[in-house]
Amino acid sequence: MKLAYSSNAYRMFSLPEAIDRIASLGYGAVEIMADLPHAWPPETGKEQIASIRTALDRTDIAISNVNAFMMNAVQDFWHPSWIEADEAFRQQRVQHTAASLKMAAALGAPSITTEPGGPLDPGVSWDWGLHTFVAGLEQVLPMAEELGVQLLVEPEPELLIENSDQFLELAKKIDSPAFGLNFDIGHFFCVGDPLPETVHKLQEWTRHYHVEDIAANRVHEHLVPGRGAVDFSATFQAILDTNFTGWMTVELYPYLDDPDAAGAEAKAHLQWVIQNLSVSNK
């Protein structure tokens, strides 16, 4: 099981500095944030791509994923979304996703992640949101296929696609080999999906995992693994049983004050979990 760390915990640092720090913690890969201050696509040209590649080569770590979820360069974590009422604003999300796919291909990243539709406005039906989301994805999935980059939807509490059943409803409407799931362990815990069962339920679409802990009250606040109520032993055992070979990225964006300490603690706990799983399977 391969652990990576997301650069979105290092928003107080440049991306090359984040890569250096993540490598020094012993992670095998970095998830690159496609947003300011790291790799906002309109400002990430050939020179910036070369600088990122140099940092990766120097530290000998890979890219687990390009995180194209947040758009703080335009508004915030969730806006513009795929389901904005204003079509021009909505198209900014489509254009950002297309630009992120191109950037990921230039970097040699296997995938990008995107939001699961976005917040549903009051008075707007879920069916309209799903139809609009699918229409947006269909604009960029041909590009993803051509570039050989996976486009992964990440369900999240209080957004259009929150849980496993809703994701499956979305998946039924998509016919593309480039479409997949970013399985965020904490998010599914928040909405009450039983984790080991959900790992198996969605394994056909899962291409990448996000890893964080959540408190027992299931409030959506990312915690360092080991500090909350997620049963990582049972969850990781289920992942191991599915023969998943991709990256599992620790995502701790609230820990801006000391991302190194948070990342080190997370890695130590998760490695302990993994080592115990390995022993149990011998």
N, C-alpha and C positions, 0 to 999 in steps of 0.2 A: 504494500500500500504506500503510495507516493504522496508526500506532504509538500504543499506549497504555501506561500503567504501572500496575501493581497497587498498591493502598494497603497490601497486606500486608507490604511492605518498610518501612512507616512505622508500625509498631506502638508506637514510642516517642513518637508524635505523635497529636494529635487528628485526626479526619477532615478538618475544614476546613483545618488546617495542612498535612496531606498533600496536599490538593487544590491549595493555593497553591503548594507546592513542586514538585509534578508539572507544573503549568502553567508555572512559571518555567523548567523544563528544556526546554520546547518541545513536550511531548507533546500530542496532540490530544484525549486522553480519559484517564479514570481508571477502573480497575476497583475497585469498592467491596467491601471485605471485610464480609460479613454475620456479623460476630463481634465480640467485644470486642477492642480498645477503640474500634472504629469504628462499625459499624451493626448491632449485635445486635438482631434484630427486636423482641423483647419490650420493648426500651428505646428503640425508634426510632418515636416517635409523630408526630403532625402537626407539632409544634413542631420536632422534630429533622429531619424531612423538609424543612420550609421552610428550615432553616438550611443543609442540604446543597444545596438548590436555589439558595440565595443565593450560596453559595461557587462553584457551577458557573457561575452567570450572571456573577458578578464576574470570574472568570478566563476565561470564554468557552471552556470545554472541555466535552466530552460524557462520558457514561458508556458505557464499552465493554461492561461486563458486571457483574453482581453475583456475587461469589465466595461461594457458600454451601457450600463444601467443608469448611472447618475448623469445629470446634465446641468451641473452647477454653473458651467460656463454660460448657459442661457438663462436658467431659472433656479432649479433645485434638484433634489434627488429624483423626483417623480414627474416633473414637468419640463418641457412638453412631453405629453404621453402619446401613445398610439390611439387614444380614444378622446382626444380633445374635441369639443364642439366646433371650434374654429378650425377649418380645414387647413389653412395656411400654417397655423401653429402646429397642427398635427403633422404636417409634412416635414417640419423641422426634425421630428423624431425619425421619420423615414430616412431623411437625408443623412442624419447623424449615424444611423445604423449602416447605411451604405458606405459612408466614409470610414467607419470603424472596421467593416469587413475588408476594405482595401488596405487599411493600415495593418490589420492583423496578418493579411497575406504577405505584405512587405516584410513584416517582422518574423514570419514563419510560425505564427501562433496557430494552434489547432482549432480555436473556436472563439466566438464572442458571446457574451451573455447580454440579455436585454430584459426590460421589465415585462411583467405579465399583463400587458394592456395599459394599466395605470389606474388611478382613482376614478371611480364611476361618479359622475356628477349627479346631484339630487334630481330626481324626476326622470332620469335616463334609464332605460331598461337594460338588464343584463344581456338580453339577446341582441340589442343594438350594439352594445359594447363588443360582444363577441364577433359579430359580423364585421364591424369596423376594424377590429384588431386583425382578423384574418385577411381582410383586404389590404391592410398595411403590410403584413408579413409577405403576402404574395408579390408585393412590389420589389422585395429585396432577396427573396429566396433563390430566384434564378441566378443572381450575382453570387450568392454564397456557394451555390453548386459549381458555378464556373471557376471560382477562386479556390475551391477545395477547402473552405472554412465553414465549420459548423455554426449555425445560428441557434443559440440555446435560450429558451424562455425560462425565467426563474420565478415560480409562484411566490407570492408574498402576502401576508395578512393585510386585509383591508384594501387590496387592489382587485382588479377584475378577476384574475385567476388566482385563487387563494389556496385551493386544496387539490388533492390527487384526482378526485372525480371531475372537477372542473378542468384540470389539465387534460384528462382523457377526452373530455368533450371537445376541447380545442384540437387535440391531436387527430381526432376523427375527421376534421375538416381540412387538414393539411396533407398534401401529397408531395413530399420533397425529401430526398435523402439527406439534405443539409439541415433539416429541422430536428431539434432534440431538446432535452431537458437539462437545465442546471438544477440539480437536486440540492436545495438548501436545507440541511438537517434541522436547523433551528426554526426555520419558517414552518416546516411541516409539523414540528412539535407544537408550535404556537397555536395552530388551527386544530390540533387534536387528532391528526392522522397518526395511527400507531406506526412507529418508525420501522421496525424490522419488516412488518407486513407491507408497508408502503415502498420500501426499498425493492422488494420482490415484485410488487404490483407495477412499478414504473421502470423496471430494469431495461425494458426494450428501448426506451427513449433516453435513458440517463447516459450522458457523455462526460459529466463533470460534477463534482460535489463542492458545495460550500460548507464549512464546518465552523460552528460557534455554539456556545452553550446558551441556555435560556433558563430563567428562574422557574420555580415550581408553579408560579401563578400564570405562566405562559404569556406574559407581557412581552411584546416584541422589542427586547433590548438585548443586543449582543453582549455576551459575557465570555470571558476566557474559559475554554474547555476545562472542566473540573470544578468550576465554581457554581454551576447550576444543577438542573434536574435531568438533563438529557442522559439517557443510558447509552453511553458510547460503546460499551462492551457488546451489548446486544445489537446495536445498530451496525457497528463495524463487522461483527460476525456475519450479519445478513449481507453486507456489501461483499465480504470475502466469499460468501457462498454463491454470489452471482458471477464470480470470476471477473469482476471489474478491474481493469488494468490502467485506468486513466489517473488524472490528478485529483487530489482532494485539497482544496485551498482553504486555509484558515482565514476567516474574514472578521477583522476586529477594528472596523473603522471608528468606533467611539474612543479608542485608546490613543488619541493623538499625543497626549502628554508624555507617554513612555511606551511607544510601540515595540521597542526592543524587549523590554521586560515582559510585556503581554505575549509577544511571540515566542519568547524562550519558555515561559510557563506553559503555554499551549502545546508547544512541541514536546516538552517533557512528559506532559500528561498523556498526550495522544500516542507517543511512542511506547509508553508503559502499557496502554490499552492494546496496541498492536502486538507488542512482544508477548503478552499473555494469550492473545488469540493464537499466535504462532505456536506456542507451547501446547495449547489445547488441541491443535490440529495435527500434531506429530503422531 
